[in-house]
Amino acid sequence: MFTGIVKGKATVVAIDKKEQFQTHTLELAPPLNENIEIGASVAHNGCCLTVTEINGALVSFDLMQATLALTNLGSVKVGDQVNIERAAKYGDEIGGHTMSGHITTTANIVEVIVTPNNKTLWFELPTDLMKYVLPKGFIGLDGCSLTIGEVDGNRFNVHLIPETLDRTLFGERLVGDAVNVELDPQTQAIVDTVERVMENRAH
């Protein structure tokens, strides 16, 4: 389980590409690597991956083809950075919202609006997923727990404060970039339940 509070960024220092499979090695500096063990779960841009090898600050993770195809991790190159969050522990403060690390899809940034104290990013999603995107609801974007601002057709925006821009990749994201999306499971459950109830009533 993750909270959507990204703790920092890590650089991809090596990628070992095999058939339908890749191993990414990241340099995890303290405190991101503290007490890390083989088998631990670490979110990369919101995608839950398992530690497979540790060599000092160099930590490796295996990515299956489905992960590479569904998320933006398939386009990551050596030298790129990813947002990092270690798995939550019992008793941790949950400052964001509960996240599984299972990515639903990616969304492209279609507009960036910069103001003196924050940045607003507009995203575009497939129309069939927009029913789960509600104003003031939660959404996971590249592993960050964010509050949805406005919703317009198949577009929505989020407002980012300087702390988020400094700590995460959102300070560098541009129009056209693909961002990993994890929809809020509670919102999905409520929307799907209401749809089923309304459909049953119609019959």
DOTORZA-29853 format. One record per atom (N, C-alpha, C): residue number from 1; residue in three letters; atom name; x, y, z. Coordinates in steps of 0.05 Angstrom, whole numbers. Layout:
# residues N
ATOM   nr  rest  atom       x       y       z
ATOM  NUM   ala    CA       X       Y       Z
...
***
This chain:
# residues 203
ATOM   nr  rest  atom       x       y       z
ATOM    1   met     N      17     -24       0
ATOM    1   met    CA       0       0       0
ATOM    1   met     C      17      25       0
ATOM    2   phe     N       8      46     -13
ATOM    2   phe    CA      22      71     -15
ATOM    2   phe     C       3      94      -7
ATOM    3   thr     N      15     117      -1
ATOM    3   thr    CA      -2     139       8
ATOM    3   thr     C      -3     161     -14
ATOM    4   gly     N      13     159     -34
ATOM    4   gly    CA      13     180     -55
ATOM    4   gly     C      30     204     -47
ATOM    5   ile     N      46     202     -26
ATOM    5   ile    CA      64     223     -18
ATOM    5   ile     C      92     216     -28
ATOM    6   val     N      99     226     -51
ATOM    6   val    CA     125     219     -63
ATOM    6   val     C     147     231     -46
ATOM    7   lys     N     167     215     -39
ATOM    7   lys    CA     188     223     -22
ATOM    7   lys     C     212     235     -36
ATOM    8   gly     N     213     232     -62
ATOM    8   gly    CA     235     243     -78
ATOM    8   gly     C     238     230    -105
ATOM    9   lys     N     259     236    -118
ATOM    9   lys    CA     264     225    -145
ATOM    9   lys     C     290     209    -145
ATOM   10   ala     N     291     189    -162
ATOM   10   ala    CA     315     172    -165
ATOM   10   ala     C     322     170    -194
ATOM   11   thr     N     348     168    -200
ATOM   11   thr    CA     358     167    -227
ATOM   11   thr     C     361     138    -236
ATOM   12   val     N     352     132    -260
ATOM   12   val    CA     356     106    -272
ATOM   12   val     C     384     105    -283
ATOM   13   val     N     400      86    -273
ATOM   13   val    CA     429      86    -280
ATOM   13   val     C     435      63    -300
ATOM   14   ala     N     417      43    -302
ATOM   14   ala    CA     421      21    -321
ATOM   14   ala     C     394       9    -328
ATOM   15   ile     N     392       0    -353
ATOM   15   ile    CA     368     -15    -362
ATOM   15   ile     C     378     -40    -377
ATOM   16   asp     N     371     -63    -367
ATOM   16   asp    CA     378     -88    -380
ATOM   16   asp     C     353     -99    -395
ATOM   17   lys     N     354     -96    -422
ATOM   17   lys    CA     330    -103    -438
ATOM   17   lys     C     332    -132    -447
ATOM   18   lys     N     311    -147    -442
ATOM   18   lys    CA     309    -175    -452
ATOM   18   lys     C     283    -178    -466
ATOM   19   glu     N     277    -201    -476
ATOM   19   glu    CA     252    -205    -491
ATOM   19   glu     C     228    -203    -472
ATOM   20   gln     N     211    -184    -477
ATOM   20   gln    CA     186    -180    -462
ATOM   20   gln     C     192    -174    -432
ATOM   21   phe     N     215    -162    -426
ATOM   21   phe    CA     224    -160    -398
ATOM   21   phe     C     246    -140    -396
ATOM   22   gln     N     247    -125    -374
ATOM   22   gln    CA     269    -106    -370
ATOM   22   gln     C     276    -106    -340
ATOM   23   thr     N     301    -101    -334
ATOM   23   thr    CA     310     -95    -307
ATOM   23   thr     C     320     -67    -306
ATOM   24   his     N     308     -51    -288
ATOM   24   his    CA     317     -23    -284
ATOM   24   his     C     333     -22    -258
ATOM   25   thr     N     356      -9    -260
ATOM   25   thr    CA     372      -5    -236
ATOM   25   thr     C     372      25    -230
ATOM   26   leu     N     365      32    -205
ATOM   26   leu    CA     363      59    -196
ATOM   26   leu     C     383      65    -174
ATOM   27   glu     N     392      90    -173
ATOM   27   glu    CA     409      99    -151
ATOM   27   glu     C     390     111    -130
ATOM   28   leu     N     387      97    -108
ATOM   28   leu    CA     369     106     -87
ATOM   28   leu     C     386     117     -64
ATOM   29   ala     N     387     143     -62
ATOM   29   ala    CA     402     156     -40
ATOM   29   ala     C     386     157     -15
ATOM   30   pro     N     400     158       9
ATOM   30   pro    CA     385     161      34
ATOM   30   pro     C     367     186      33
ATOM   31   pro     N     344     185      45
ATOM   31   pro    CA     332     163      61
ATOM   31   pro     C     317     143      44
ATOM   32   leu     N     317     146      18
ATOM   32   leu    CA     300     128       1
ATOM   32   leu     C     308      99       3
ATOM   33   asn     N     334      94      10
ATOM   33   asn    CA     343      66      10
ATOM   33   asn     C     346      55      39
ATOM   34   glu     N     337      69      58
ATOM   34   glu    CA     341      61      86
ATOM   34   glu     C     325      35      92
ATOM   35   asn     N     340      15     102
ATOM   35   asn    CA     328     -11     110
ATOM   35   asn     C     314     -25      87
ATOM   36   ile     N     322     -20      63
ATOM   36   ile    CA     310     -33      40
ATOM   36   ile     C     319     -62      38
ATOM   37   glu     N     302     -80      30
ATOM   37   glu    CA     308    -108      28
ATOM   37   glu     C     298    -120       2
ATOM   38   ile     N     310    -142      -6
ATOM   38   ile    CA     300    -157     -29
ATOM   38   ile     C     270    -164     -24
ATOM   39   gly     N     254    -160     -44
ATOM   39   gly    CA     225    -166     -41
ATOM   39   gly     C     209    -142     -32
ATOM   40   ala     N     221    -120     -25
ATOM   40   ala    CA     207     -96     -16
ATOM   40   ala     C     192     -84     -40
ATOM   41   ser     N     170     -70     -34
ATOM   41   ser    CA     154     -57     -55
ATOM   41   ser     C     162     -27     -55
ATOM   42   val     N     167     -17     -79
ATOM   42   val    CA     174      11     -83
ATOM   42   val     C     158      21    -107
ATOM   43   ala     N     145      44    -104
ATOM   43   ala    CA     130      55    -127
ATOM   43   ala     C     148      73    -144
ATOM   44   his     N     149      67    -170
ATOM   44   his    CA     163      83    -190
ATOM   44   his     C     142      98    -207
ATOM   45   asn     N     141     124    -205
ATOM   45   asn    CA     119     139    -218
ATOM   45   asn     C      92     127    -212
ATOM   46   gly     N      89     117    -187
ATOM   46   gly    CA      64     106    -178
ATOM   46   gly     C      60      77    -184
ATOM   47   cys     N      78      64    -198
ATOM   47   cys    CA      75      36    -205
ATOM   47   cys     C      91      19    -185
ATOM   48   cys     N      77       1    -172
ATOM   48   cys    CA      89     -16    -152
ATOM   48   cys     C     108     -37    -165
ATOM   49   leu     N     134     -36    -157
ATOM   49   leu    CA     154     -55    -167
ATOM   49   leu     C     168     -68    -143
ATOM   50   thr     N     179     -91    -148
ATOM   50   thr    CA     192    -107    -126
ATOM   50   thr     C     222    -106    -129
ATOM   51   val     N     236    -101    -107
ATOM   51   val    CA     265    -101    -106
ATOM   51   val     C     275    -129    -112
ATOM   52   thr     N     293    -132    -132
ATOM   52   thr    CA     305    -158    -139
ATOM   52   thr     C     334    -160    -133
ATOM   53   glu     N     348    -137    -130
ATOM   53   glu    CA     377    -138    -124
ATOM   53   glu     C     385    -112    -111
ATOM   54   ile     N     404    -113     -92
ATOM   54   ile    CA     414     -89     -78
ATOM   54   ile     C     444     -90     -78
ATOM   55   asn     N     456     -68     -88
ATOM   55   asn    CA     485     -66     -88
ATOM   55   asn     C     492     -38     -78
ATOM   56   gly     N     493     -34     -52
ATOM   56   gly    CA     496      -8     -41
ATOM   56   gly     C     472      10     -46
ATOM   57   ala     N     477      33     -59
ATOM   57   ala    CA     456      51     -66
ATOM   57   ala     C     442      43     -92
ATOM   58   leu     N     453      23    -106
ATOM   58   leu    CA     441      14    -131
ATOM   58   leu     C     421      -8    -126
ATOM   59   val     N     396      -3    -133
ATOM   59   val    CA     374     -22    -128
ATOM   59   val     C     361     -29    -154
ATOM   60   ser     N     356     -55    -159
ATOM   60   ser    CA     345     -64    -184
ATOM   60   ser     C     317     -74    -181
ATOM   61   phe     N     301     -71    -203
ATOM   61   phe    CA     273     -79    -204
ATOM   61   phe     C     267     -91    -231
ATOM   62   asp     N     251    -113    -231
ATOM   62   asp    CA     243    -125    -256
ATOM   62   asp     C     216    -115    -265
ATOM   63   leu     N     214    -110    -291
ATOM   63   leu    CA     189    -100    -303
ATOM   63   leu     C     179    -119    -325
ATOM   64   met     N     155    -129    -322
ATOM   64   met    CA     144    -147    -342
ATOM   64   met     C     133    -131    -365
ATOM   65   gln     N     128    -144    -388
ATOM   65   gln    CA     119    -131    -412
ATOM   65   gln     C      93    -115    -407
ATOM   66   ala     N      74    -126    -391
ATOM   66   ala    CA      49    -113    -386
ATOM   66   ala     C      54     -86    -372
ATOM   67   thr     N      72     -85    -354
ATOM   67   thr    CA      79     -60    -340
ATOM   67   thr     C      91     -40    -359
ATOM   68   leu     N     109     -50    -376
ATOM   68   leu    CA     123     -32    -395
ATOM   68   leu     C     103     -20    -415
ATOM   69   ala     N      83     -36    -423
ATOM   69   ala    CA      63     -27    -443
ATOM   69   ala     C      42      -9    -431
ATOM   70   leu     N      34     -14    -406
ATOM   70   leu    CA      12       1    -393
ATOM   70   leu     C      21      28    -381
ATOM   71   thr     N      46      30    -373
ATOM   71   thr    CA      55      53    -358
ATOM   71   thr     C      76      69    -374
ATOM   72   asn     N      84      92    -363
ATOM   72   asn    CA     105     108    -376
ATOM   72   asn     C     133      97    -371
ATOM   73   leu     N     135      76    -355
ATOM   73   leu    CA     162      65    -349
ATOM   73   leu     C     175      51    -373
ATOM   74   gly     N     158      44    -393
ATOM   74   gly    CA     169      32    -417
ATOM   74   gly     C     185      52    -434
ATOM   75   ser     N     181      78    -430
ATOM   75   ser    CA     195      98    -446
ATOM   75   ser     C     217     111    -430
ATOM   76   val     N     222     102    -405
ATOM   76   val    CA     243     113    -389
ATOM   76   val     C     270     105    -400
ATOM   77   lys     N     289     123    -400
ATOM   77   lys    CA     316     119    -410
ATOM   77   lys     C     336     122    -388
ATOM   78   val     N     360     111    -392
ATOM   78   val    CA     382     115    -373
ATOM   78   val     C     387     145    -370
ATOM   79   gly     N     389     153    -345
ATOM   79   gly    CA     393     182    -339
ATOM   79   gly     C     367     196    -332
ATOM   80   asp     N     344     184    -339
ATOM   80   asp    CA     318     195    -331
ATOM   80   asp     C     314     191    -301
ATOM   81   gln     N     296     207    -290
ATOM   81   gln    CA     289     204    -262
ATOM   81   gln     C     260     194    -260
ATOM   82   val     N     253     181    -238
ATOM   82   val    CA     226     173    -232
ATOM   82   val     C     219     181    -204
ATOM   83   asn     N     193     186    -199
ATOM   83   asn    CA     183     192    -172
ATOM   83   asn     C     184     166    -156
ATOM   84   ile     N     193     169    -131
ATOM   84   ile    CA     196     145    -113
ATOM   84   ile     C     179     148     -88
ATOM   85   glu     N     165     127     -81
ATOM   85   glu    CA     153     124     -54
ATOM   85   glu     C     157      96     -44
ATOM   86   arg     N     168      93     -20
ATOM   86   arg    CA     170      67      -7
ATOM   86   arg     C     142      59       3
ATOM   87   ala     N     137      33       6
ATOM   87   ala    CA     111      24      15
ATOM   87   ala     C     106      34      43
ATOM   88   ala     N      80      40      48
ATOM   88   ala    CA      72      50      75
ATOM   88   ala     C      75      28      95
ATOM   89   lys     N      81      36     120
ATOM   89   lys    CA      82      17     142
ATOM   89   lys     C      59      23     161
ATOM   90   tyr     N      50       3     175
ATOM   90   tyr    CA      29       7     195
ATOM   90   tyr     C      38      28     215
ATOM   91   gly     N      20      47     219
ATOM   91   gly    CA      26      69     238
ATOM   91   gly     C      36      94     224
ATOM   92   asp     N      43      92     198
ATOM   92   asp    CA      51     116     183
ATOM   92   asp     C      28     135     180
ATOM   93   glu     N      34     161     179
ATOM   93   glu    CA      14     181     173
ATOM   93   glu     C       7     179     144
ATOM   94   ile     N     -19     179     138
ATOM   94   ile    CA     -28     178     110
ATOM   94   ile     C     -36     206     102
ATOM   95   gly     N     -18     221      90
ATOM   95   gly    CA     -23     248      83
ATOM   95   gly     C     -37     251      57
ATOM   96   gly     N     -37     230      41
ATOM   96   gly    CA     -51     231      15
ATOM   96   gly     C     -76     215      16
ATOM   97   his     N     -78     195      -1
ATOM   97   his    CA    -100     175       0
ATOM   97   his     C     -89     148      -6
ATOM   98   thr     N    -103     127       2
ATOM   98   thr    CA     -92     100      -1
ATOM   98   thr     C     -90      93     -31
ATOM   99   met     N     -67      84     -39
ATOM   99   met    CA     -62      76     -66
ATOM   99   met     C     -49      49     -67
ATOM  100   ser     N     -55      34     -89
ATOM  100   ser    CA     -46       6     -91
ATOM  100   ser     C     -20       4    -107
ATOM  101   gly     N     -14      24    -123
ATOM  101   gly    CA       9      21    -140
ATOM  101   gly     C       3       7    -166
ATOM  102   his     N     -23       2    -171
ATOM  102   his    CA     -32     -11    -196
ATOM  102   his     C     -42      10    -215
ATOM  103   ile     N     -28      14    -237
ATOM  103   ile    CA     -34      36    -255
ATOM  103   ile     C     -57      28    -273
ATOM  104   thr     N     -76      47    -277
ATOM  104   thr    CA     -99      42    -294
ATOM  104   thr     C     -93      48    -323
ATOM  105   thr     N     -80      70    -328
ATOM  105   thr    CA     -74      78    -355
ATOM  105   thr     C     -54     101    -354
ATOM  106   thr     N     -48     114    -376
ATOM  106   thr    CA     -32     138    -376
ATOM  106   thr     C     -50     161    -387
ATOM  107   ala     N     -43     185    -379
ATOM  107   ala    CA     -57     209    -389
ATOM  107   ala     C     -36     228    -400
ATOM  108   asn     N     -42     241    -422
ATOM  108   asn    CA     -24     260    -433
ATOM  108   asn     C     -30     288    -422
ATOM  109   ile     N      -8     303    -417
ATOM  109   ile    CA     -11     331    -409
ATOM  109   ile     C     -18     347    -434
ATOM  110   val     N     -40     362    -433
ATOM  110   val    CA     -49     377    -457
ATOM  110   val     C     -46     407    -454
ATOM  111   glu     N     -42     416    -429
ATOM  111   glu    CA     -38     444    -424
ATOM  111   glu     C     -24     449    -398
ATOM  112   val     N      -5     468    -397
ATOM  112   val    CA       9     476    -373
ATOM  112   val     C       5     505    -368
ATOM  113   ile     N      -6     513    -345
ATOM  113   ile    CA     -11     541    -339
ATOM  113   ile     C       6     548    -314
ATOM  114   val     N      25     566    -317
ATOM  114   val    CA      42     574    -295
ATOM  114   val     C      34     601    -284
ATOM  115   thr     N      30     601    -257
ATOM  115   thr    CA      24     626    -243
ATOM  115   thr     C      45     630    -222
ATOM  116   pro     N      46     654    -209
ATOM  116   pro    CA      68     659    -190
ATOM  116   pro     C      71     639    -168
ATOM  117   asn     N      49     627    -158
ATOM  117   asn    CA      51     609    -134
ATOM  117   asn     C      45     580    -139
ATOM  118   asn     N      36     573    -163
ATOM  118   asn    CA      31     545    -169
ATOM  118   asn     C      31     540    -199
ATOM  119   lys     N      27     515    -206
ATOM  119   lys    CA      25     508    -234
ATOM  119   lys     C       0     491    -238
ATOM  120   thr     N     -15     496    -258
ATOM  120   thr    CA     -39     480    -265
ATOM  120   thr     C     -33     463    -289
ATOM  121   leu     N     -38     437    -287
ATOM  121   leu    CA     -34     418    -309
ATOM  121   leu     C     -61     407    -317
ATOM  122   trp     N     -67     408    -343
ATOM  122   trp    CA     -91     396    -354
ATOM  122   trp     C     -83     369    -368
ATOM  123   phe     N     -99     349    -363
ATOM  123   phe    CA     -95     322    -373
ATOM  123   phe     C    -119     313    -390
ATOM  124   glu     N    -113     294    -408
ATOM  124   glu    CA    -135     283    -424
ATOM  124   glu     C    -136     253    -419
ATOM  125   leu     N    -160     242    -415
ATOM  125   leu    CA    -164     214    -410
ATOM  125   leu     C    -185     203    -430
ATOM  126   pro     N    -184     176    -434
ATOM  126   pro    CA    -206     164    -450
ATOM  126   pro     C    -233     170    -438
ATOM  127   thr     N    -253     176    -455
ATOM  127   thr    CA    -279     184    -445
ATOM  127   thr     C    -291     165    -425
ATOM  128   asp     N    -287     138    -430
ATOM  128   asp    CA    -300     119    -413
ATOM  128   asp     C    -289     119    -384
ATOM  129   leu     N    -266     131    -380
ATOM  129   leu    CA    -255     132    -353
ATOM  129   leu     C    -262     158    -338
ATOM  130   met     N    -273     178    -352
ATOM  130   met    CA    -278     204    -340
ATOM  130   met     C    -300     203    -319
ATOM  131   lys     N    -317     182    -320
ATOM  131   lys    CA    -338     180    -299
ATOM  131   lys     C    -326     176    -271
ATOM  132   tyr     N    -301     168    -270
ATOM  132   tyr    CA    -287     164    -244
ATOM  132   tyr     C    -272     189    -235
ATOM  133   val     N    -272     209    -252
ATOM  133   val    CA    -256     234    -246
ATOM  133   val     C    -276     256    -239
ATOM  134   leu     N    -277     262    -213
ATOM  134   leu    CA    -297     280    -202
ATOM  134   leu     C    -283     304    -190
ATOM  135   pro     N    -294     328    -193
ATOM  135   pro    CA    -282     352    -181
ATOM  135   pro     C    -279     348    -151
ATOM  136   lys     N    -256     355    -140
ATOM  136   lys    CA    -249     352    -111
ATOM  136   lys     C    -245     323    -103
ATOM  137   gly     N    -246     305    -122
ATOM  137   gly    CA    -239     277    -115
ATOM  137   gly     C    -209     272    -116
ATOM  138   phe     N    -201     248    -109
ATOM  138   phe    CA    -173     241    -110
ATOM  138   phe     C    -165     227    -136
ATOM  139   ile     N    -140     231    -144
ATOM  139   ile    CA    -129     215    -166
ATOM  139   ile     C     -99     212    -161
ATOM  140   gly     N     -88     190    -170
ATOM  140   gly    CA     -59     186    -168
ATOM  140   gly     C     -46     192    -195
ATOM  141   leu     N     -27     210    -196
ATOM  141   leu    CA     -13     218    -221
ATOM  141   leu     C      17     215    -216
ATOM  142   asp     N      29     197    -231
ATOM  142   asp    CA      58     191    -228
ATOM  142   asp     C      65     186    -198
ATOM  143   gly     N      46     173    -184
ATOM  143   gly    CA      50     166    -156
ATOM  143   gly     C      43     187    -136
ATOM  144   cys     N      35     211    -145
ATOM  144   cys    CA      27     233    -127
ATOM  144   cys     C      -3     232    -122
ATOM  145   ser     N     -11     233     -97
ATOM  145   ser    CA     -39     236     -90
ATOM  145   ser     C     -47     265     -94
ATOM  146   leu     N     -65     270    -112
ATOM  146   leu    CA     -73     297    -119
ATOM  146   leu     C    -103     300    -118
ATOM  147   thr     N    -111     325    -113
ATOM  147   thr    CA    -140     332    -113
ATOM  147   thr     C    -147     342    -141
ATOM  148   ile     N    -168     331    -152
ATOM  148   ile    CA    -177     340    -179
ATOM  148   ile     C    -189     368    -177
ATOM  149   gly     N    -181     385    -195
ATOM  149   gly    CA    -192     412    -196
ATOM  149   gly     C    -217     413    -213
ATOM  150   glu     N    -214     422    -237
ATOM  150   glu    CA    -237     424    -255
ATOM  150   glu     C    -238     400    -274
ATOM  151   val     N    -263     394    -283
ATOM  151   val    CA    -267     372    -302
ATOM  151   val     C    -282     384    -326
ATOM  152   asp     N    -273     379    -350
ATOM  152   asp    CA    -285     390    -374
ATOM  152   asp     C    -284     369    -397
ATOM  153   gly     N    -307     356    -402
ATOM  153   gly    CA    -307     335    -422
ATOM  153   gly     C    -289     312    -414
ATOM  154   asn     N    -269     306    -431
ATOM  154   asn    CA    -250     285    -425
ATOM  154   asn     C    -224     296    -415
ATOM  155   arg     N    -225     320    -404
ATOM  155   arg    CA    -201     334    -392
ATOM  155   arg     C    -206     340    -363
ATOM  156   phe     N    -184     341    -348
ATOM  156   phe    CA    -186     350    -320
ATOM  156   phe     C    -160     363    -313
ATOM  157   asn     N    -160     379    -291
ATOM  157   asn    CA    -135     391    -283
ATOM  157   asn     C    -129     387    -253
ATOM  158   val     N    -104     392    -246
ATOM  158   val    CA     -95     392    -219
ATOM  158   val     C     -78     416    -215
ATOM  159   his     N     -78     427    -190
ATOM  159   his    CA     -62     450    -183
ATOM  159   his     C     -39     441    -165
ATOM  160   leu     N     -15     448    -172
ATOM  160   leu    CA       9     438    -158
ATOM  160   leu     C      23     461    -144
ATOM  161   ile     N      29     456    -118
ATOM  161   ile    CA      43     476    -102
ATOM  161   ile     C      73     473    -106
ATOM  162   pro     N      89     494     -99
ATOM  162   pro    CA     118     492    -103
ATOM  162   pro     C     131     467     -90
ATOM  163   glu     N     122     458     -67
ATOM  163   glu    CA     134     435     -54
ATOM  163   glu     C     131     410     -72
ATOM  164   thr     N     108     406     -84
ATOM  164   thr    CA     104     384    -102
ATOM  164   thr     C     121     386    -127
ATOM  165   leu     N     123     411    -137
ATOM  165   leu    CA     139     415    -161
ATOM  165   leu     C     169     410    -156
ATOM  166   asp     N     178     417    -132
ATOM  166   asp    CA     206     413    -125
ATOM  166   asp     C     213     383    -120
ATOM  167   arg     N     195     369    -107
ATOM  167   arg    CA     200     342     -97
ATOM  167   arg     C     196     321    -119
ATOM  168   thr     N     179     327    -139
ATOM  168   thr    CA     171     307    -159
ATOM  168   thr     C     178     316    -187
ATOM  169   leu     N     172     298    -206
ATOM  169   leu    CA     177     304    -234
ATOM  169   leu     C     159     326    -246
ATOM  170   phe     N     138     333    -231
ATOM  170   phe    CA     119     352    -242
ATOM  170   phe     C     131     380    -247
ATOM  171   gly     N     154     386    -234
ATOM  171   gly    CA     167     411    -239
ATOM  171   gly     C     179     412    -267
ATOM  172   glu     N     183     388    -280
ATOM  172   glu    CA     195     386    -306
ATOM  172   glu     C     176     377    -328
ATOM  173   arg     N     152     368    -320
ATOM  173   arg    CA     134     357    -340
ATOM  173   arg     C     125     378    -360
ATOM  174   leu     N     122     369    -386
ATOM  174   leu    CA     115     387    -408
ATOM  174   leu     C      90     377    -422
ATOM  175   val     N      78     394    -438
ATOM  175   val    CA      56     385    -456
ATOM  175   val     C      65     362    -473
ATOM  176   gly     N      48     341    -474
ATOM  176   gly    CA      55     317    -490
ATOM  176   gly     C      66     295    -473
ATOM  177   asp     N      75     301    -449
ATOM  177   asp    CA      86     279    -432
ATOM  177   asp     C      63     261    -422
ATOM  178   ala     N      69     236    -421
ATOM  178   ala    CA      50     216    -411
ATOM  178   ala     C      55     211    -381
ATOM  179   val     N      33     212    -365
ATOM  179   val    CA      35     209    -337
ATOM  179   val     C      19     185    -328
ATOM  180   asn     N      30     169    -310
ATOM  180   asn    CA      15     145    -300
ATOM  180   asn     C      -9     154    -283
ATOM  181   val     N     -31     140    -287
ATOM  181   val    CA     -56     147    -273
ATOM  181   val     C     -66     123    -257
ATOM  182   glu     N     -70     127    -231
ATOM  182   glu    CA     -84     107    -214
ATOM  182   glu     C    -110     120    -205
ATOM  183   leu     N    -132     110    -214
ATOM  183   leu    CA    -158     121    -206
ATOM  183   leu     C    -164     113    -177
ATOM  184   asp     N    -178     130    -163
ATOM  184   asp    CA    -185     124    -135
ATOM  184   asp     C    -205     101    -134
ATOM  185   pro     N    -197      78    -121
ATOM  185   pro    CA    -215      55    -121
ATOM  185   pro     C    -241      59    -107
ATOM  186   gln     N    -242      77     -87
ATOM  186   gln    CA    -267      82     -73
ATOM  186   gln     C    -286      97     -92
ATOM  187   thr     N    -276     116    -107
ATOM  187   thr    CA    -293     129    -127
ATOM  187   thr     C    -303     110    -148
ATOM  188   gln     N    -285      92    -157
ATOM  188   gln    CA    -294      72    -177
ATOM  188   gln     C    -316      54    -166
ATOM  189   ala     N    -313      45    -141
ATOM  189   ala    CA    -333      27    -129
ATOM  189   ala     C    -360      41    -127
ATOM  190   ile     N    -360      66    -118
ATOM  190   ile    CA    -385      81    -115
ATOM  190   ile     C    -398      85    -142
ATOM  191   val     N    -383      94    -162
ATOM  191   val    CA    -394     100    -188
ATOM  191   val     C    -406      74    -200
ATOM  192   asp     N    -390      52    -199
ATOM  192   asp    CA    -399      27    -210
ATOM  192   asp     C    -424      16    -196
ATOM  193   thr     N    -425      20    -169
ATOM  193   thr    CA    -449      11    -154
ATOM  193   thr     C    -473      26    -162
ATOM  194   val     N    -471      52    -164
ATOM  194   val    CA    -494      69    -172
ATOM  194   val     C    -503      62    -200
ATOM  195   glu     N    -484      57    -218
ATOM  195   glu    CA    -492      49    -245
ATOM  195   glu     C    -507      23    -245
ATOM  196   arg     N    -498       3    -229
ATOM  196   arg    CA    -513     -22    -228
ATOM  196   arg     C    -540     -19    -217
ATOM  197   val     N    -543      -3    -196
ATOM  197   val    CA    -569       2    -183
ATOM  197   val     C    -588      15    -203
ATOM  198   met     N    -579      35    -217
ATOM  198   met    CA    -595      49    -236
ATOM  198   met     C    -603      31    -259
ATOM  199   glu     N    -585      14    -268
ATOM  199   glu    CA    -591      -5    -290
ATOM  199   glu     C    -612     -25    -281
ATOM  200   asn     N    -609     -35    -256
ATOM  200   asn    CA    -629     -54    -246
ATOM  200   asn     C    -657     -42    -244
ATOM  201   arg     N    -658     -17    -235
ATOM  201   arg    CA    -683      -3    -233
ATOM  201   arg     C    -696       1    -260
ATOM  202   ala     N    -679       6    -280
ATOM  202   ala    CA    -689      10    -307
ATOM  202   ala     C    -703     -14    -318
ATOM  203   his     N    -694     -38    -308
ATOM  203   his    CA    -706     -63    -317
ATOM  203   his     C    -729     -71    -300
***
